Amino acid sequence: MQIEFPRFSPDEADALVGFLTGEEWPYHAGVQEARAIRQRVADGVYDDEENRTFWVLADGERAGLIRLQDLADDTPMFDLRIRAARRGQGLGTTAVTWLTHYLFDEFPEVRRIEGHTRQDNRAMRAVFRKSGYVKEAHYREAWPAPDGTVHDAVAYAILRRDWQSGTVTLPEWDDEPALP
Ligand SMILES: CC(C)(COP(=O)(O)OP(=O)(O)OC[C@H]1O[C@@H](n2cnc3c(N)ncnc32)[C@H](O)[C@@H]1OP(=O)(O)O)[C@@H](O)C(=O)NCCC(=O)NCCS
C-alpha cells in the first residue's frame, strides 16, 4: 500500500466536509455540520500559524486525517482519524510515526508531543504505545460523551530525546513524599 501525507489546503473544504460527515466519529465530540466545518476552514482552524492538517492518502484514497494543533507551543498536540473501512491496516500507526517525525523535524524547539484520548479508545491507546508514546496522565470523568455519559481521559506523550535514542523514559510515578 502506498501511503502519503499531503497537506490539506483550504480549497479542499468540500473533501473535508465529505470526510468528516461521511461517517460517525464516536470518540469525537458532537456531529459536525457542513456549514460549521466550512466556517472553521475559513477561520484557519485547519491551517494557520498554530494548526496544520494533512490527509492520510492510501493508494490515492483519502483514508484519514491528521490535525496538528498548538504549533506555537512547546508541546504540540494532534488529532487523528482513520475511516472505519481502513482501520486495522496499520494506517494509524504509520500516521503517528510520520507526524512525530514531521513535528520534531519541522519545529526544532519542540521537546515533546502530546495526545489525548478517551480511556476506552483501545485502538488509539494501542497506536500510542506502538509509536513510543507513554501514558503520562489519567483524568477522571474528564470526557463527556454526546450520549450523556462521562468517561475518563488519558494523555500520552513522547520526548524528543526518547525519539532520537529509541528509548522510553517513564514518568516518575512514585515521587510522593512518604505520608506522616
Ligand atoms: C484509533 C485509530 C486512529 C487507529 O487507526 P488504525 O489504522 O486502525 O490503527 P492501526 O491499524 O495502526 O493499529 C490499531 C491497533 O489497535 C489495536 N486495536 C484495534 N481495536 C482494538 C480494540 N478494540 N482493543 C484493543 N486493541 C485494538 C489493533 O490490534 C492494532 O494493534 P496491533 O497492530 O498491535 O494489532 C482509528 O481506529 C480511528 O480513527 N478511530 C476513530 C477516531 C479516533 O478514535 N481517533 C483517535 C482520537 S484521539
Ligand as a Chemical Component Dictionary entry (heavy atoms), coordinates in Angstrom:
data_LIG
# 
_chem_comp.id                   LIG 
_chem_comp.type                 NON-POLYMER 
_chem_comp.pdbx_formal_charge   0 
_chem_comp.three_letter_code    LIG 
# 
loop_
_chem_comp_atom.comp_id 
_chem_comp_atom.atom_id 
_chem_comp_atom.alt_atom_id 
_chem_comp_atom.type_symbol 
_chem_comp_atom.charge 
_chem_comp_atom.model_Cartn_x 
_chem_comp_atom.model_Cartn_y 
_chem_comp_atom.model_Cartn_z 
_chem_comp_atom.pdbx_ordinal 
LIG C1  C1  C 0 -7.619  4.997  16.593 1  
LIG C2  C2  C 0 -7.348  4.866  15.093 2  
LIG C3  C3  C 0 -6.703  6.153  14.586 3  
LIG C4  C4  C 0 -6.396  3.696  14.861 4  
LIG O1  O1  O 0 -6.137  3.620  13.484 5  
LIG P1  P1  P 0 -5.834  2.207  12.764 6  
LIG O2  O2  O 0 -5.419  2.490  11.373 7  
LIG O3  O3  O 0 -6.977  1.288  12.960 8  
LIG O4  O4  O 0 -4.589  1.726  13.618 9  
LIG P2  P2  P 0 -3.567  0.529  13.303 10 
LIG O5  O5  O 0 -4.141  -0.400 12.294 11 
LIG O6  O6  O 0 -2.245  1.137  13.008 12 
LIG O7  O7  O 0 -3.426  -0.164 14.739 13 
LIG C5  C5  C 0 -4.558  -0.387 15.508 14 
LIG C6  C6  C 0 -4.077  -1.146 16.720 15 
LIG O8  O8  O 0 -5.139  -1.084 17.653 16 
LIG C7  C7  C 0 -5.470  -2.394 18.019 17 
LIG N1  N1  N 0 -6.873  -2.403 18.288 18 
LIG C8  C8  C 0 -7.881  -2.104 17.459 19 
LIG N2  N2  N 0 -9.048  -2.240 18.092 20 
LIG C9  C9  C 0 -8.740  -2.628 19.356 21 
LIG C10 C10 C 0 -9.526  -2.940 20.499 22 
LIG N3  N3  N 0 -10.841 -2.849 20.475 23 
LIG N4  N4  N 0 -8.878  -3.335 21.608 24 
LIG C11 C11 C 0 -7.526  -3.401 21.658 25 
LIG N5  N5  N 0 -6.739  -3.099 20.606 26 
LIG C12 C12 C 0 -7.361  -2.730 19.467 27 
LIG C13 C13 C 0 -5.127  -3.248 16.843 28 
LIG O9  O9  O 0 -4.970  -4.593 17.237 29 
LIG C14 C14 C 0 -3.845  -2.605 16.385 30 
LIG O10 O10 O 0 -2.733  -3.061 17.141 31 
LIG P3  P3  P 0 -1.795  -4.247 16.576 32 
LIG O11 O11 O 0 -1.283  -3.809 15.240 33 
LIG O12 O12 O 0 -0.712  -4.341 17.611 34 
LIG O13 O13 O 0 -2.653  -5.446 16.486 35 
LIG C15 C15 C 0 -8.673  4.569  14.336 36 
LIG O14 O14 O 0 -9.284  3.472  14.939 37 
LIG C16 C16 C 0 -9.647  5.734  14.316 38 
LIG O15 O15 O 0 -9.523  6.643  13.521 39 
LIG N6  N6  N 0 -10.646 5.677  15.180 40 
LIG C17 C17 C 0 -11.687 6.685  15.224 41 
LIG C18 C18 C 0 -11.149 8.052  15.550 42 
LIG C19 C19 C 0 -10.357 8.046  16.807 43 
LIG O16 O16 O 0 -10.730 7.397  17.793 44 
LIG N7  N7  N 0 -9.280  8.805  16.797 45 
LIG C20 C20 C 0 -8.439  8.988  17.949 46 
LIG C21 C21 C 0 -8.887  10.236 18.606 47 
LIG S1  S1  S 0 -7.749  10.749 19.827 48 
# 
loop_
_chem_comp_bond.comp_id 
_chem_comp_bond.atom_id_1 
_chem_comp_bond.atom_id_2 
_chem_comp_bond.value_order 
_chem_comp_bond.pdbx_ordinal 
LIG C1  C2  SING 1  
LIG C2  C3  SING 2  
LIG C2  C4  SING 3  
LIG C2  C15 SING 4  
LIG C4  O1  SING 5  
LIG O1  P1  SING 6  
LIG P1  O2  DOUB 7  
LIG P1  O3  SING 8  
LIG P1  O4  SING 9  
LIG O4  P2  SING 10 
LIG P2  O5  DOUB 11 
LIG P2  O6  SING 12 
LIG P2  O7  SING 13 
LIG O7  C5  SING 14 
LIG C5  C6  SING 15 
LIG C6  O8  SING 16 
LIG C6  C14 SING 17 
LIG O8  C7  SING 18 
LIG C7  N1  SING 19 
LIG C7  C13 SING 20 
LIG N1  C8  SING 21 
LIG N1  C12 SING 22 
LIG C8  N2  DOUB 23 
LIG N2  C9  SING 24 
LIG C9  C10 SING 25 
LIG C9  C12 DOUB 26 
LIG C10 N3  SING 27 
LIG C10 N4  DOUB 28 
LIG N4  C11 SING 29 
LIG C11 N5  DOUB 30 
LIG N5  C12 SING 31 
LIG C13 O9  SING 32 
LIG C13 C14 SING 33 
LIG C14 O10 SING 34 
LIG O10 P3  SING 35 
LIG P3  O11 DOUB 36 
LIG P3  O12 SING 37 
LIG P3  O13 SING 38 
LIG C15 O14 SING 39 
LIG C15 C16 SING 40 
LIG C16 O15 DOUB 41 
LIG C16 N6  SING 42 
LIG N6  C17 SING 43 
LIG C17 C18 SING 44 
LIG C18 C19 SING 45 
LIG C19 O16 DOUB 46 
LIG C19 N7  SING 47 
LIG N7  C20 SING 48 
LIG C20 C21 SING 49 
LIG C21 S1  SING 50 
# 
